[in-house]
């Protein structure tokens, strides 16, 4: 509670918003480390959740692997909406327009309510049909549908959590992000073994633990937003729908949603391609997605911090801070990615054995697959940071283009070709897609720098 009190008492009027005053390196670390810590806690939760589910049966873990694309799609809508929300909010704050910033917040909550209604509808009507289309194994489809129905229908928790995180982040309270996500992940970790094994609820217990954690995070987020009302008051009584503002947020949010949603399409495509080889390969892909989050969540935390920093300082017309933030973000993300590559190369075998009870066949396929995929981490990290600059400076379609290249246009054809010709090298498709996309990102960034940053 002391941390919450200190957060609430740090007024934005003191030397203005830290986004425009704090030294860039320190600012990025200040904005990113709480997000990074909370995301790492979320990654730990995902890993522990997977370990628990793997202990139920291989069928249960495979069911969650098939459910993963829909969960990714749900996060895509929340993250993408958050990109448009936080970029618009940070820009209004940088332009010193508090009344318009308040209106941005209210419209943001409206958009998140629509996100929840969308996934509530899918949870009621679409889960079973989706799982049946993924697998012919009835036990896998039944467990996956039971898990997804709970996650989708009760997704109002995560749809409340996300806008609160973005408000705290954009107003210079990055520790709030950590509190919101961290509290939800902690509740999740506590409830998982109790519900899965104590009450013998299986995958449904894992789903209930997930949504209870998200609802807890959402309630804490609302409380923290209320605690900073003296410096950033949110007044719902003054709300009236502004189509122009919705359009402004949507121009940033829609490409970001599509960009994030491509991850779901990529997962579906890779599942189908790897099924042409073996179901064990699909299992290994599920493991890869769980483990790679420990590398990419920290990189995305830098990305999320940069969006607010770049949007604010672009709105404040400060060229030096915009350029310096991008340079520092690139160096930090590359360092994290190289460390992740080293860990995958050194510890793939023990991770598969200890965390996922991998047998001989899974180890023989999984160890080289994880090592090959890790080679793509450095190129991917650079592309992700350049994408943050495109989103913040009004070039969101560039980010969408890069994601299309990374996850669909290059990755899926490369994976299909390798499965047909040399299946044991299929996971090199990640490296092929990321290197080409990184080169394209560099070319696009030079154009944006010349047209936008150099003209500030």
N, C-alpha and C positions, 0 to 999 in steps of 0.2 A: 504493500500500500504506500510505502514511502516513495517508491519510484513513481507511482501514479501521481502522488502529490507534487513531486518535483516537476513532472511533465506538465501538469496543469498550471503551475505557477511560473513557467518560463514564457514570458510574454513575447509575442512577435515584434513588439515595438522596440525591444532592446536591440539596438544596432540593426534594426530591420530584420527580415526573414534571413535565417542562416544560409539559405540557398544563394543569396546574393552577396554575402559578406565573408563567410568562413573560407580560409585557404582551400583551394580545390582538392588537393590530395587528402587533407583531413576531412573535408566535407564529404567526399565520395565514401571514405571509410566510415564516417559517422552515419551517413544515410544507408550504407550497404550492410554494415555488420549486424545490426538488429534483424534486417531482412534475411541476411545470410544465416544467422543463427536459427531463426524461426524456420527457414526453409530446410536447414539441415535436420532440425528436430522433426520436420514433416517427413524428410527422407528416411530418418531413423524409424519413424512410425510406419512408413510404407514397407520398409524392410522387415521390421518385427512382425507386422501384420502378415506379410508373405510367409515368414518363417512359421508362424502359428498355423496358417492355412495349409502350408506344405506338410505340417505334422498331421493334419486331418487325413489327407490322401493326395496322391498325384492328380486324381480327378478334380479335387477341389481347387488345387493350384491352377490347373489347366482352365477351369471355369473362370477364374479371375483373370487369366491371360486373355480370354475372349471378351471379358467384360471391360478390360482396360481401355479399348478405343472409345467407348461411350463415356467412361470417366474422364478421359482426356478431352473429349468434346465438351463436357460440362465445364471443365476448367478453362477450356478455350473461350467459351462465352464469357466467363467471369473475368479472365485475364484480359481478353480483348476489349470488353466494355470498360474495364479498369484503365486501360491505356488511354482510351478516348476521354474518360472521366478525369484522370489525374493530369493529363497533358492540358486539357482545357482549364481545369481548376488552377494549376500552377501558373498558367499564362495570365489568368485574370489577377492572381495575386501579384505576379511580377509587374503587371500594368497598374497596380494599386487601385483595383476596382472591387472593393469588398462586397457591394450589393450584388454585382453580377456573379461573384464567386459563390455567394449564398444560393443564387438561383441554379448555378451549375450543380451544387450538391443535391438539391431537391430533384432536379431532373435525373441525376445519376441514380438516386434511389428508385425512381420510377422505372428506369431501364433495367435495373437489377430485379425488380419485381416481375417484369415481363420475362426475364431469363428463367426465373423460378417456374412461372406458369408453363413455359415451353417444356421444361424437363419433367414437371409434374404430369403433363399430358403424355409424354413418352413413357414415363413409369407406369401409368395406368394401361396404356394401349399398345405399346410397342416392344416391351422387353422380351416377351416370350418369342415373338416372331423373329426378332433380331438374333437371339441365341440359337434358335432352330436353323437359321440360315448359315450359322458359323460352323456347326458340327452336327453329325448324325448320331452322336452318342447322347442318348436321352438323359443320362445321369449328369453329364457335363452341362447340357442345356438347362436342366431344371435348377441346378445349383447357381449357375450364372444369372438366370432370370430372377431367382429369389434375392440374390445380392443386389442386382441393379434396381429392382423395384423399390427397395428401401432407400437406396442412395439417391434415386431420382425424385421420388415423391416427397422426401423430407429435405430436399436441397435448399429450402429457404434459409437454413442456417448458413451455408457457405455463401448464399446470395446476399446475406446481411453482413457477413464477415468482410467480404472484399471491399465494398464501398467505404466501410469504416477504416480499413487499413489505408486506403488511398487518401482519405481526408487527413489522417494523422501524418502520413508521409509528406503530403504536399504542403502542410502547414508547419513543417520543420520539427515533427515529433516522431522520428524513425523508431524510437524505442516502443512506441505504441504498436507498431507492426509486429514486433517481436512478442509483445504481451498477448496480442490477439491470436496470432497463429500458434505461439508456443503453448498457451493455455489449452487450446483445442487439441493439439497433438498430445499433450500430457494426459488429458482425460481419456483420449483414445487408447494410449498405451496401457493405462490402468484397467480400462474396461475390457480390452481384447481378451486376455486370458480368462477373465471372470466369465464373460458371456460365451466364448467359444468352447472352453473346456469345463468351467465350473457349472454352467447351466446347460452344457451339451447342445448349444445352438448352432454350431458349425459356421458356415459362411454367413448365415443370417446374423449370428452374433457379431461377426466382423463388421457387417454393414451397420448394425445398430450402434456399435462403438464409434464408427466413423461419423454418423449423423449427429450423435449426441455431442461428440467433440466439436463438430462444426457449429451446432446451435449454441454451445457454450462460448465459443469464440465470437460468434455474432453478438451475443448479449454483452460480453465484456467490451467489444468494440463500440457498441452504442453507449455504454457507460463512459468510456474514455472520450468519445466525441462530446458528450455532454459536459465532461469535466473541463474541457478547453473552451467552453462557451463564452467566457469573458474576453478571450482574445479572438475567437472566431465563432460568433453566434450563428446558429442555424435556426431560421424562423419559418416554419412550415406555413404559418398563417398567411404569408405574403406570396405563396406559390400561385402562379398561373402558367399554363402550358405555353411555351415559346417554341414553335416549330423551327425557327431559325437556329436556336441554340441546340435543339435536338439534332438538327442537320449538321451543325458544326462538330458536335461530339461524334456523330455517326460517321463523318468523313474520316475520322481517325480510328474509331472503334471497329467499323465494319472490316476494313482491310486487316486490322489486328486480329479480329475474331476469325476471319478466313485463314489468316496466317497460322494461328494457333490450331484451328480445326483441321488443317492439313496434317497435323500430327496424328489425328484419329484415322484419316484416310490412309496415311502411311502405315500405321499399325495394322489396319485391315488388309492392306495390300501385301505387306510382308508376311502376315499370317497365312494368307492364301498361297503366296509363292513358296514359302518354306514347307507348307503341307505337301507340295509336290515332291519334296525331298523326304522328310520324315516328321512325325509329330514331336519327336524329341527336339528337333530344330525349333519348333514353335515354343516348346518349353524353355529352351535356352534363350530365345528372344524375350520371353517374359522375364527371365532372370536378368537379362541385359538391361531392360527398361527400369527394373527396380534399382540396380546397382549404379547405372550411369547418372541417376538423379543426384548422387553425391558429388558428381563433378559439375553437372549443368545447373543445379539449383543455386550454388554459389555464384556461378557466372550470370545467371538470370537475376540474382539479387543485385549485382552491379548494374545490370541492364535496367532494372526497375528504378534504382536510385538515380541513374543517369537521366531517365526520361523527365523526372521532375526538375533536376538540376539544369538540364539543357533547355527545357521549356521555359523555366523561370528566367534564365539569363538571356535567352533569345528574346523573350518579351521585354526584358530590361535593356536590350541592345548592348550587351557586353561581349564583344567578340573574343577578347582574351580568355575569359572564363569558359566560354563555349569550347574553344579549341583545346584549352588545357584539360578540360574535363574528358573530352574524347580521348586524348592521348593517354591520360592516366588510366581510364577505363580499359583501353586496349592492353596496356601492360599488365594490369591486375588480372584480367580475364585470361590472358595467355599464360601467366604464371600458374594459375589454378588448373588450367587445362593440361599443361605439361606434367604437373604433379599427379593429376588423375591418370594420365597415360602410364606413368611409372608404376602407380599402384596396381592398375589392371594387369600390367605385364608381370609384376612380381607375385601377386597374391590371387590370381584367378582360381587356381586349384583349391587352396584352402577356403576361399569364399564359397565355392560351389559345394565343397564337402560339408563344411560346418553349418552354413546357413540354409542350404537347400537339400541336404541329404543326397547329393548327386551320386548315382551309380557309375559303373565303369563306362557304359555307353554315353551317358550325359557328360562325363568328364572328358572323354575322348573327343567329343564334338564341341563341348562348351569352352574348354580352356583356350584352344586356338581361336575360336570365334570371338571371345571377349578380348583377346589380345589384338586381333585384327581390327575390331571395331574401335578400340581405344586410340589407334593411330589417327583417327579423324578428329579427335578432341581439339587440338590446337587451332586447326583451320575453322572449325565450327565456332569456337569461342570468339575469334576475330569477327566473323560474320555477324554473330549475335550483337556485339557491341556496335558495329556499324549500323545494324538495323535500328538500334535505339536512337542513333542520331537522325536517321531518316524519319522515324515516327515523331520525334520532337520538333523537327524543322519543317514539317509540312509535306514530307515525301513518303507517306505511309505506303503507297503502291510499290515503292522500291523494296520495302521490307517484305511485302507480299510476294513480289517476284522472286526474291532470294529464297523465301521459304518454299515456293513452288519448285525451284531448282533443287534445293537441298533434299526435300522430302518426297517429291513426286516425280518430276520430269527426269531427273538424273538417277535418283536412288532406285526406284522400282524397276525401270528397264535394266539397269545394271545388275540388280539382284536376280531378276528373271533370267538374264543371259548367263550369269554365273551358275545358277542352279541347274540350268540345262547342260552347260559345258563342263564346269568344274565345281560341283556343289560344295566341296570342302573349303572353297575360297569365297563363298557367297557373302560373308560378312565384310569382305573388302569393299563391297558396294558403298558402305558408309564413307570410306576414305575417298573413293572416286567422286562421289557427289559433293562432299564438303570442300575438297581442294578446288574444284571447278567453280563452285559457288563463291568461295572466298576471293578468287580472282575477279569474279564479276562484281562482288561487293566493293572491292578496292577501286575499280573503275567508276562505279556509281558514286562512291564517296568523293572522289576527286571532282566530279561534276557538281555535287551538292556543295562542296567547300567553295568552289569558285563562284557559284551562283548565289549562295545564301550566306555562308560564314564570312567570306572575304568582303562582302558588301555591307556588313553591319557597321 
